[in-house]
């Protein structure tokens, strides 16, 4: 984790939107110094946030590598899930984190592309199957019909939305089997806007969850966000909410 966190600061790579670019004029840090600073920050944070009688909190945790769309972890049924899945905002994490992936997770560009196509479908390079369209939420179908009549700046946005909600529903279905009864689930999501059309991601996810035995306890608005300059110039500014969906497994 610490090695990955210093890669950008110790290289000529620089974030530029979703992409990385090389900046030879960039002042880069010494890896050993950056590592020492990160470790120091971590230790200070650990001491500040944890009560003295729970100082071994980190030692009692386990991490598992897996896919939320196919959960196969053999552990006692959890009582709580806290998650912030990708938002359907076209953000491709395999591009913005290409340096970290190349450092420790993929060995070639072809592997990176394969990973991109197999990730949670929240970006425009998502691949979908033709039968997905028959399985999506009615509200998503309505949004897609509206977008059909508009000139999208990328014609793959509908496919991304179809794949995104398919993956969301698959994940919620998996969690309905995986979690203990009365387990609580907290999901941070962000509504999006395409060609003036605001898509209520939070309400759609809450309704999908109700089909799998989850009850909505609350929907908390964490903040309101603006729109892209292109959206505002064309359709005006409409605040779009970021929400925390609080669910309870009722069966």
N, C-alpha and C positions, 0 to 999 in steps of 0.2 A: 504494500500500500504506500509506504513512504517513498520507495523508489519511483513509483508512478507519479506521485504528487510533485516531484521536482523535475520531471522531464522537460517541460516547457521552459522553465526558468534556467535550465542548464543546457539549452540547445538554441539554435538559430531559428527554430520554428516559432511561429506567431499566429495566434488566432485571428482570423479575418472572416467574420460572419460564421458560417457553418464550416468553413474550410481552414486549412492551415497553409501558410505561405512561409517562405524562407526570407529572413531579414538578416543579411550579413553585417549590418551596422548595429544590430541589437547587442546590448551589453549582457553577456551571459554570466551566470553565477558559478562558483566552484561547487561541484557536487557534494563534497564532504561538508562544506559549510552549510549548504542548503539542507542537507540531511540532518545535521546537528540542530539547526533551527526548527525543523519540523518535529523532531523528537522532543525538543524542549517545549514547543507549543502543545504537543499532545500530553505530556506529563503534567503541565500546568492546568490544562483543561480537565484532565482526569481528576486531579486533586481538588479542583474548584467545584466540580459538578457532583461528585459522589460523596455521600455521607461516610463518616469514618468507619461505621460498622458494615459498610457494603463496599469496601475498597477492592474486594476481589471480584467485582461485578464483571469485568472484562474476561477474567479467567474462566467464568462459568458459562460463557456464550459459545455457540458453535455456528459455523457458516457452512452452507451446503450449496453446491453448484447445481442448478437445475433450470427448468422452464416452467413458468407459472401456468402455461397452457397444458401441461402434462406433469402433474405433481406426483412424484414417486418416492418421496422421502419417508422412511420408516421410523417415525417418532410418535410419541403420544399426541393425541389431537390437540392442537393449540387453542387457546382461549381468546387470542387477539391477533389481528393482522393490521399493520400500519404500512401503507404503501402509497407511492406516488408514481403511477405508471406513466409512460411517455404520453404527451399530449398530441393530438392529431394536427400538429402545426407545421408539418413538412420538415421537422428538424431531424437530420440524419446523424445519429451519434457515432456511427462508424467513420464519418468524415471528421467531425470535430475532435474525436479521440483516436484518430489514426495513429498518432505517435505512440500512445500507450498500448494500443493493440499490436502494433508492429514490434514493440519492445518485448512483449511477453505472451501474446495470445495467438497471433497468426504468423505464418512463415512465408506467405506469398500474397501478391495482389489478388490472385484468384480465390484464395481462402477468405480474404477480406470482403470480396464481392459476394461470396457464398453466405458469409455471416450477415451481410447487409440485407440479403434477400430473405433470410430466415428469422430476422429479428421481429419483435413486436411491430406490427405494420402501422407506423405513424408518420411515414415519409413517402415521397412520391415515387420512390423506386420499389415500392411494395409490389409483390406478386400475389395475385388472387386467382381462385378457381371460379369457373363460370357458375357453379351451383351456390356460391356464397350469397348472391343477390337474393335468393329465395329464403335466406335464413336471417336476414337482418331485421331490426326493429322497425315497426311501421313509421315512426317519426323520422328515421334515417331515410327510408324510402321516399317520404315526402320532401325531405331536404334535397335528395338527389334529383327529383323531378323539377324542383325550382332551379337547381343549378344547371339543368339541361338547357334551360332557356337563356342562360347567361354566357358571356364570353369569358371563360376562365383563363388566367394567365398560364395555367398548366393543365392540360386535359387529363392528367393522371390523378388529380385531386379526388374525383369520385371513387376511383379504385382504392385510394388510400383510406377514405372514409369507410368503405365497405370492409376492407381488411381490418381496419382498426376495431370496429365494433364487433366483428366476428371474433377477433382475439380477446376483446374485453369479455364477451359473453362466454367464451371457452374458459377463460380464467375464473370467472365467477362460478361457473358450473363446477370446475375442479375444486374450488374452495368450499363449495357447499357440501362436498363429500369429505374434504380434508379437515375442516374445522369441527370443534366440539359444539354441542348444542349450547345455545345462549352465547356463543362466541361473538365478540364485537369486531367489526371491521371498519377501518378508517381509510378513506381513499381521497387523496388530493388530486383534483383535476382542474383543467382550465378550459373554459368555453372558447370557441374559435369563431372567426368570421371570414367568410369567403364571398366575394362579390356582393357585399352588403348584407348577406344572409348570416345571421347569428345562429350558431348551432348549440343548443343547450346540452352539452356533453354530460353535465352533472345530473340533470333530470332524467335523461335517457338511461344512464348507467343505473340510477336508483330504481327505475322501472324494470330494467333487465334483472336486477338483483332480486326484486320482489317475486319474479317467476321461479327463483331457485331457493325460496324459503328464507329470504332476508327481509327484515322489516326496517324501514327508514326511521331512525330515531331523531335525526336532525340534519339539516343542511346548513352549514356555517360558511358564510362568505368571508374569505380571508383578505381579499383585496379586489379592487377593480383595476383593469388594465386598459390601455389605449389600443388603437389599431395601427396598422402600418400606414405610412404616409400616403401610399397609393390608395388604400381603402378610404381614408379620411378625405382625400382630395376628390374622390369620385362619389362617395356616399355620405360624407359627414362623419363626425366622431360619435361613436356609441360605446360607452364603457362596457367592457366584457369581464365577467366575474371569474375569479379563481375561487374554488370552493373546497370544503372538506365535507365529504359525504360520510355520515355516521350511520352504520348499519348494524343490526343484530340478527344473528341466525336464530330464527324462531322455531325451527323444527330439527 
